[in-house]
Each structure stands twice: as structure tokens, then as C-alpha cells.
């Protein structure tokens, strides 16, 4: 068996503080202007590629992908607004959030009344800048603080957006880390948001570090890590990989994992898939959390869980999107994401993956009556431990339920004991030839 764990990760990667390491990745990626296509995505994937071996895919603009079409590639070099005195009052160079994503190029002079049609602010958050985009329609705009918007004087303003929509491509990154089985665990994050630290530089940094760790292991499952533009990226990947989807055994979309809120897990469309049960089990023993049902809105779990695919893919978050004030604003910055929250999110995901990696079914080799554990020295070994009585109960549960029909996760759920305790009991019983592990698919 391969054991995945936070402490093992620290040892193998020689990282005393993985949360700080993830925050450092976020800090490096934060200034880059990303969108659903363009050089910002490529720059981001280049950084990720230093941590996990990525295959970079370029899908040409105009490519039909399911019911969608890959859009033109968008890149931006500069943008600003000058007031009547000629002073730059809005400047892309100071924050890439100032420009509405995918804005068409503009060079015009216009009165304030006309300019205001293209300015967006947050009246209830007067000092923050909003994140907005104009995907799939030709338009342009700037986001400003509401306080600044209210301070603008009448007069002629000069507007400049140096952007380009070209026949280029959509870019995404993919890493396949081979395990002993060809069955796969899919791990996905989105790479299309500009300077927003929690949404979703936190997810990118977590999967980059997790991928680096998985490369050091010999896992049971193969792991497929996807770094995609949201929606169109997942749809593109699904369209190009439909014939291989049957290999996916479990999946998780990782997003919003750096804020100080408790863990949230959103179930897959199936609701009772193994990934859903594994998260429910781990979080039950892990403090503050919430588990929410699937809804067809959110991140790319809704693409993987669309009815034509119905893959067992859930979503790992902390505070859900739209439920924290900083969401899609300039306040989602480097100070908003916490190294300790990043570390906790990674630890929880590792615990879930450990359950999936080691969930096996066993058959008792002595099923008629309770086998005598004392003469095998098992009770004596337990008596030397402070948790001996709990270990004894775990052993008895495993012996009783190992009829080939119940997995270790089934036993853990029924008994109320953590998966780790049940797995250790099974390992000890197997060592004493009281259990036989069943091959996958056997019963």
C-alpha cells in the first residue's frame, strides 16, 4: 500500500512549511494578467511546469468543442484612462483588474457621460476594484473603485486599450502521473483569473505542490492533473478525451482553498460516489466543515458532471464562491490567502486521496466464530499501547465485516472509527494471515 500524508510530503519534498511554499507560488503568479486564452495562461503554466511535468496543449481558435467554439486568443499590452488634465487616473499597469477581461482595443476621446457607460464599480465596497470580463461578446470597459468613480469631474477623457483578438489558440496544461493501475484520479483547477489570489491561484499552487509530491510516490491510481481555463477549458478537454473518460475512477476540482474559512466539499452529481463518501468520512473526523449537495452552477465540476458524462467529480473549497466579500474583487489579494489555510486544505485532500488509495476489500480466512487473537500475540501488542481498547474494537470490526462485500471505508463508516485505524487493523490481521485481500472487482 502507498500511504499519502502531509507529514510524508514535508519529508519527501524537504519542505518544513508547505503552506508557505504554496503562498510563494501564489506570490510569483499574482502579477500575471490571465484570461481564458493568451500569454498570461502560458506564463502561468510555465511556472507550474517547474513543479510538475506538464504537457502543454494548444487548441486553435475556431475549433468546435461539443456545443462551443474555441474563441479568438486575447492578449493585452497596456490600457489607461486620462482625465481632462492629461493625468492617467486609471492604469492597467497598477492593477490588471482595472481592465474588463477580453476588452476590444480602443483609442478614443469622450465625455464623462459616455465613459461612465464603460466604468464598473462596487458601491457597497467603495475602495475595492471589481473583476469583470466580456467573454464571447465584443465590448470594453474599466473597473474602478466606487470612491474614484464618484470623484470624476466633467470633461473630455482619453481612453486607450492596447489589446488584440487573434486567431491563436486556447492553452491548457496536463500532467499524467502513472500509478500501478491505469485507473485514474482526476484533479483539476482553473488558470484563467487575473490577480485574484484565492480564486484561483490557491488551487493552482496546491495542485502544483501535490503533483510534485505524487511524482515521488508509487501510487496505486494514476493521477491526471488538469490546469484549465474555466468552462471552455474543461469543455475542450472533455471533447478531446471522450474516449478515455471511462478510466476516471474519482475526481476533484480544487478552488478557493486559501481563505480562513472552514472546508467546504461539494458532492458530485451522483451524490454517493466513492469520492463523496471519502470526503464525508475524512471531514467527519477533521473539525469545522460543511458538505453541500451538487448544483449545476459553480466551477468545472458542472462540466465533468454534465449528464452525458456524469463523472464522479466533486469540488473542494473553503468558503464557497460569492459567500465572502472579497470574492472577485481586488481584496482577494496576497494578504487574504493564509499559508496555514493552504496547508490545511492540502492536508485534507491528501487524507481523502489516502482513503481512496488504500480502500480495499478483504475476506476473513477464519470466518466461523471469532479467531483467537491472544495466542497470536495480537492482544499483547495492543496492551502495550494507550489506545489498545480502540485498536481492539477496530480489529473486531474488520474481522466481522471482512466477507468480501464490505470495503475498509464501509467498515470505517459503520464502526465510526477513522479510516486509518481500520486500515491499520486490516494490515495487522493480514500480517497474521487472518485476512486475504481481494483483487479489484472480486467479491
Secondary structure, 3 states (H helix, E strand, C coil): CCCCCHHHHHHHHCCCCHHHHHHHHHHHHHCCCCCCCCHHHHHHHHHHCCCCCCEEEEEECCCEECCEECCCEEEEEEEEEECCCCCEEEECCCCHHHECECCCCEEEEEEHHHHHHHEECCCCCCCCCECCECCCCCCCCEECCHHHHHHCCCCEEEEEEEEEEECCEEEEEEEEECCCCCCEEEEEEECCCCCCHHHHHHHHHHHHHHHHHHHCCCCCCEEEEEEECCCHHHHHHHHHCHHHHHHEEEEEEECCCCCCCCEEEECCCCCCCHHHHHHHHHHHCCCCEEEECCCCCCCCHHHHCCCCCCCCEEEEECCCCCCCCCCCECCCCCCCCCHHHHHHHHHHHHHHHHHHHHCCEEEECCCCCCCCCHHHCHHHHHHCCCCHHHHHHHHHHHHHHCEEEEEHHHHHHHHCCCHHHHHHHHHHHHHCCCEEECCCCCC
